[in-house]
């Protein structure tokens, strides 16, 4: 900050207090939270797997089908125009939400998995050479491992893995040590879906950029919990899934810097991504269309736009602040349960808590919680390597969103205490 902007800052005392969330009112926006499971009020602690949808999103998707449903072929009739416009408005919202320079930097995909596969497949054709290195962290989801294995196999590139410490924090010196002239791609999770670790992606990106690497961020767990500004992070690509962001399933986005997209060949061929086709040859549309072959998931895309509007209405900073306090509160209770071992104690945590209970299989813990109406995930979380790092095959993972409450955290802790007593 320079001297001028410092002197322009209001004194601390007069700064507005952080916005508090009206959680009860927010909860009324999510119809599913009113339902019961086994006669008990549903306590949804599985938002890291998929988040629930506010009425505004559900209504927007219905409105699309009730009023605008058409395929995208602009110029042929009114509904096609409206459908195209709705889709492009959603693209604009995603761009603004991620701090992209232009809406043309946003490619719609089915979700994070498809987005990462798109990048790995294209890089296999256009970027990776034998001996190149792809750097991942030990905390990656399978979606950010397996596509790179395909790419490595195809190109002769090699995967290197940056370790985490016993808290689940990245060991930055070791990560830095892995980087070098051969590092072509660095692909890292923003937030671990098992440990909740918020990775220092800005710093990690800056280190990778010193070696000219292309940096990809798996933002599946990042966007629901942290404000994202891709320009501030400095990454080349940022990938996320709509369904974890309170939007419909079947839609996600890949942000990419325009200079990158422009140089990249298409990955899937078909309608919408071409300019001219003959049996001998095809020419391709400019980005983002070049990477969106076939009929797009229009209604989910429009729903994603509505989800972003909804989140902006609450405020990402207020959400982060509320969730941080809620997680601290839940952690305190969970730590007090006898025979429970927390897995990972990261410096900065987003959304999830993982644990195991002595002598009680994880699936059984989840089943007993379900009987109390409490939905948590138990299993591998599609991230076997990070579990192996902690000597485990699975954990129990409650995950939180801004519609969860302290009362729900209390009920989880009480239920865990009762489960602990059964031993
Ligand atoms: N990366 C991370 C960190 C995730 O948590 C997930 C979903 N569990 C994915 C990628 C894959 O997301 P999707 O299944 O929506 O493609």
Boltz pocket constraint, residues with backbone or C-beta under 6 A from the ligand:
constraints:
  - pocket:
      binder: B
      contacts: [[A, 48], [A, 49], [A, 110], [A, 111], [A, 112], [A, 113], [A, 114], [A, 141], [A, 143], [A, 144], [A, 189], [A, 191], [A, 192], [A, 193], [A, 218], [A, 220], [A, 221], [A, 241], [A, 243], [A, 381], [A, 382]]
      max_distance: 6.0
